[in-house]
Amino acid sequence: MPKLAHAPSYYAASAHSQPARPPLTADIQVDVCIIGAGYTGLSAGLHLVEAGFTVAILEAAQVGWGASGRNGGQIVNSYSRDLDVIERQYGADTAQALGDMAFEGNRIIRERIAKYQIACDLKNGGLFAALNPKQMGHLAAQKQLWERYGHTQLELLDQTATRLAVASDRYVGGLLDHSGGHIHPLNLALGEAAAFESLGGKIYEQSPVTQIVRGKTPQVKTATGSVRCDFVIVACNAYIGDLVPELAAKTMPCGSQIVATEPLGALASTLIPSGFCVEDCNFLLDYYRISADQRLLYGGGVTYGARDLAHIEAVIVPNLLQTFPQLANVKIDYAWTGNFSLTLSRLPQMGRLGDNIYYSQGCSGHGVTYTHLAGRLLAEAIRGQSQRFDAFAQLPHLPFPGGRHFRVPLTALGAWYYSLRDKMGI
């Protein structure tokens, strides 16, 4: 089987070197076997080895190969469905439980970076940018909502202040989250993997799982080896394939596209003088930031069903130029896509299959912070402290209507409707 290499992204080209991690070629036994070396698996694994568990992570490709190494690199708090929606749909108690954790993933990332000295270009500040007065009203309401749940590092910016933060004429104002920020996502994953291994954890790359044999002592099999364990964590997200059909039926892989310009030198600091990362408030939003070597990284778009696009630049560059027309002659050095896992409710799914197989999936575009929280909660549950895990596990995990054949066109139709509303400002 050919080796799976990283996508041709800016992140892969600028990643730190990592040790060779051979595939699993033996039958081993550990306390916990984790499937997937993305943020969820690495976060869970690191929490578990810190608590004294023996842990093996099986990765079909390389550490951070999926969304964890391809995403926009933005630290965004809360969930894809915000706390007011959770209040309306699931009640005040559930909203309070999830609200108490909505800003924890951000703190975990910063704790990991500080504790293990992870070099991943951390920069503070995240700006939600409003394209019209209606969106600005939503941001004012979001500030009040988040402050009700104890998150007070927020500042509303008027049009002038927003224009000073980001040199674009598109925005009428914004909401600055001082606790937000951005990182080199693949280097964060590699740093977390190194921390995990420094405490005795084992990572086997190029080791796709072929079967999970369920039972009192589960066995996780690959083509060339197996892991016998007390607990399994399925942390595959959009790359689960057919490994666990009952989980795959409840999510849909979706692609998001990103481009990276050539290094812009002094021009970069004139585009985003604040150094913040930025995302707009559209349903199909754009997001962007300046990298450590002064490139503009600009992403957006959603491809339902995670089809690989042949012309990523044709999708992204027109939006980039609408935001920054001064870059009309800029060269694009990298263009790539990555898949995230979407749920029908837009809320993440966490739960158990039987007594000893745990899972987390469906970040729905808010994966950078949520996955780090999920890893902590999975570790807590395996340690017998499941109250916070159960707050997520009790949410309904609904399959997409129409099954696999119709979930893509039905979801795309809904997205087209909301995108049209964005364009009309209603």
N, C-alpha and C positions, 0 to 999 in steps of 0.2 A: 504494500500500500504506500503511495507517495506521501511524503511528509507535507503537512499543512503549514505553510509559511504565513507570516503576518500580511495583512492587506498592504498595498503600496501607498501607505499613508505618510504624512509628515511625522507622525509619532513614531512609526517603525524606523524611519530614516534617522531620527534623532534620539532614539532610545539608548539608555545605558546598556553596556554589555551585561550578559547574564551567563551563568554557568550552563554547561551541557546537562540536560536532564533526560536521561535515557528512558525508554518506555518500560513498562512493567513486564518482566519476563519470568516471574516466579509466582508461587502461591504464598501469600503473606497473611498475617493476622494483626489487626490493630483494634483499638477501641471504636474509632469512627472512620468511615470511608466517605469522602466527599467527591462528588462528580462535578467537575467544572472548576477551573482555576481562574475565574473572574473575580470581581469584587465580592460577591456573595460568598463564594467558596473560600476565598482567601481570608475574608473577615471572620467567618465562622471558624476556620482552621486556626487562625491566630489566637482568637479568644480561647479555644479549646486547649491548645498546647500551653498557653499561659496558665491554664487551670490544671495541667498535669496529664491530660489525655494523650494517648498515642493516636496520631492522625495521618492518613494517607490521602492525597488528592490525586485523582485521575483526570487528566486533561487530554481531550482529543487532538489538540493542536499544540499551542504553546501558551504560557502564562499571558493572560490579557489578550488573547487572540480575538475574542468576540467584542461585544459592546464596551467592555471595560478598557480596552486599548484603542478604541476608535471614536469614542464619543466627543462631544464638544468641550469637555474638560471644565464644565461650569458647575460650581457648588451651589445648588439651588435647594432651598429648604421646602419642607412640607411634601405634599403628594400631588399627583397629577389631578386628582379631584380634591379640592381644598376642603377645609374643616367645616365650612358652612353647608356644603353638600352632604358631608357625613352626618352633621347634625340633623338635617331634614330627613335623610333617608334611613338612618340607623339609630337616632336618638341621642340625647345629651350625654348619657353615660359612655357610649361607644366613642362619641366625639371627644369627650374629655380624655379617655384612655389613649386614643390615637394622637390627640393634641399634645399630650404630655411628652410624646415621643417624636413629634413632627420636626424638631430642630436638633435632635440628638445625633443623627448621622453626620451632620456637619462637624459637630464637636469630636466625634470619633475619628474622623479623617485628620483633624488637626492634632489630636492626641497621638495618633500613630506617627504622623510626620515628625512631631517633636520627640517622642520617645525613642524612635528607631532611626532618627536623623535621615529621613527619606528626602533625597534631592529630587523634587518634582515641580520646581518653579512656582511655588505657592504665591499667589498675589491676592490681596483682599479687595472686596467690594463687588457687588453684583447689582446691575441696574435693570429694572423692568421698565421698558419704554412704551409710552402710550402714543398711538397714532391718531387718536381722535378724542374728543371730550368724553364720549361714552366710556372708552377704555380708561381714561383718567379717573372717572368716577369709580370704576371697578377697583383701581389701585388704592384710592382713598378708603374704600370699604375693606379691601384686603388688609391694609395697615391696621385698621380698627380690629378686624377679626384676629389677626396674628397677635396683636397686643393683648387681647382678651386671654390668649393662651400663653402669655408670659414672654413673648418675643418682642423686645422693645428696641432692637437695634435698627430701626427703620426711619427713613426720612423722605418725605414727599418733596419732589423738586418741581419747580415751575418750568415753563418753557425756556426761560433764560438760563437757569441753572442746568437744565438738561443739555442745552446747547453747549455749555461750557464743559460738560462731562464727555459728550460725544459730538463730534463735528458733523452733524447731519441735520438737515432742515425738515426731516420727516416727522419729528416728534413734538407733541404739545406739552409734554411733561413726563415725569417718571417717578418711580419708587425705588429708592436706594436701600438695599439691604447691606448694612455694614458688615454683617457676619457672613455674607456670601463671598464668592471669590472664584478663582480658577487655578487649574493645575495642569501639568502634563500628565494625562490620564494613564498612559502606558507606563511611565516611570513610577507613578504611584503604585500600580499593580506590581511591578517588578520589585519595588522596595518592600512592599508587604510580603511578597513571596520570600524575599531574602530574610525578613524578620521571622517568618514562620519556620523557615529551614534552620535558622540559627538556634531555635529552641527545640530542634529534633524532629520537626515535621518533614514528611517526605512528599515530593511532587514528582509524578511520573507523566512526562509529556508524550505526545504521539501515542496515546493509549485510550482510544475511544472505547467506551463501555458497550458491550454487546448484549448484556443481560443482567438483570437484578433478580437473583433467586431469593424470594421472600421466605421468611420463616423466623423462628426464634433467634437464630444467628444468621443473618442475611449473608449472602455471598454475591459480590460484584465481580462480573467476569469481563475480561478483555480477550482479544484474539490470542494473546500470548501469556496470560497470567490471570490471577484472581485475588480478591481481597475478602477474607472472612472477617466479620466485624460484629459489634453489638448494635451499632447505629449506622444508618446511611443518610446522607444529606444530598438531595438532588438540587443542584445549583446550576442548571443549564440555561434557564431563561429562553431566549429566542432560538437557541441552538439545540433544543431537546430532541428534535426529530420525532421518531416513533419509539423512543426508549421507554417512555411511560405514557401510553395512549390516553389514559384518563386525565393526565395533566395537559398534554398537548391540545386536547379538545377544548380547553378552557382559556386558551390564549391564541393570539395571532401574531406571527412575526411580521414586523414592519421595518422598512429601511429608511434611514435618514442619510443625507448626503452632505459632505463637507469639502471645501476647497481650501488650499493654503497658497497664498501669493508668494512671489519671490520676496526676499528680505527688502524691506522698505526704507531702512535707515532712519534718518531724522523725520521722514514723512509719517512714520508710524505714530509718533507721539502727537502729531497734529490731528490724527483721526480720532483717537480716544485719549485726550489729554489726561483724563482721570486714571487711566490704567484699568478701569473696571471691565468686567465682562458684561455683555448686553444681550438681552432678549426682548423682542417686542411682544405685544399682547394679543396677536392674532391667534386664531384657532390652529392654523398651520403656520407656526411662528418661525421667524428667522432668529439666529443667535450667532454671536461673533465676539472676538477678542483679539488682542495682540499677543503673539507668542514671545518667549524670552529672546529670540533672535530677530524680533521686529518684523514678523510676518503678520498679515491679517488672516486669521482663520475664520471662515464664514460658512455657516451651515444652515440647513432648512429642508423643507419638503418632506413628504412622507410617501413611501411606496408601499402600499398595502399588499401583503403577501410576500414582502422581502425579495422582490425581483431585482436582479442586478441591472442597473441602468447603464446603457452604452455611452450616454453623453451627459455625465454629471455636470460638467461646466455649463451646458445649455440650460440646465435647471436652476443652478445657483447663481451664476454670474449676473444675469439680469437683475436679480434682487440686490446683489452686492453693489451694482452700479447705481441702482435707484437710491441706495443708502449713501454711497460715497461716489458720486459722479466724477470726482477728481481722480479716480483710479481707472479712467477709461483705457489707458494704455498699459495697465499693469499685466505682468506675466503670471500665469498660474503654474506653480511648480508641482503641486500635488492635488489629486482629486480622488476621493474614496467614498465608500458607503459602508454602513454597519447596521446590523439589525437590533432592534429592541423588541420587547415582548409586550403586546397590548392586551388588556382585558376588557370585557364588555363594560364593566363598571368604571374603568380607568383607575381602580384601586388595586394595590398589589395583593397577591394571593400567597398565603402562608398556611401550612397545615401538616398533617400526618397521614401516611398511608399505613394503616395498622398501628402497631405500638412503637415501631423502631425505624420507620422510614420517614424522614422529614423533608420538606421542600419549601422553597420560596421562589416566586416567579411573578412576572407581570408588572414590572416597574412602570410601564406605560409612559416612558420618557423622562422619569424623575429618578433614574437609577443610581446616579453617582452617590447621593446621600442615603437613599433608602437601602441600598444593598449593604452599606456598612452597618446600618441599624439592624437589618435582617440577620446579618452574621452574628451580632451580639445576642439577638433574641433566640436564634437557633441554638447557640451554645448554652444560653440560660435554660432552655427547655430540656436539652439533653442532660444538664446538671440537675434537673428536677425542679427548676424554678420557672414554671410555664405561664404565670399569670399574664405577663406582657405579650408573650407569644400567642396566647389564646385570644387576646383582644383582636388580633388580626385573623386568627384561625376561625373565629366564629362568624366572620363576614361571609355572605353567600358568594360562592365561586361559580358563576353562571357560564354555561357554554354559549358560544356565539350562535345566534339563530341561523338556520340554514346549513349548519355543519360546515365542513371544510370547503365544500364546493361554492357556497353562497356567502360565506362570511366576508370575503374580500370585496365583491361588488356592492354588497349592502353597506359595509363600513365606508367604502369609498364614496358612495352616494351621500351618506350622512356628512362626511367631511366636505364634500363639494358644497352642500347646503350651508354649512357654517363658514366656509371660506367665502362664499358669495356674500353672506351677511357682513363679514369683515370688510370686504371691498366696498360695500355700500354704506358702511359705518352704522349699521343697525344692530 
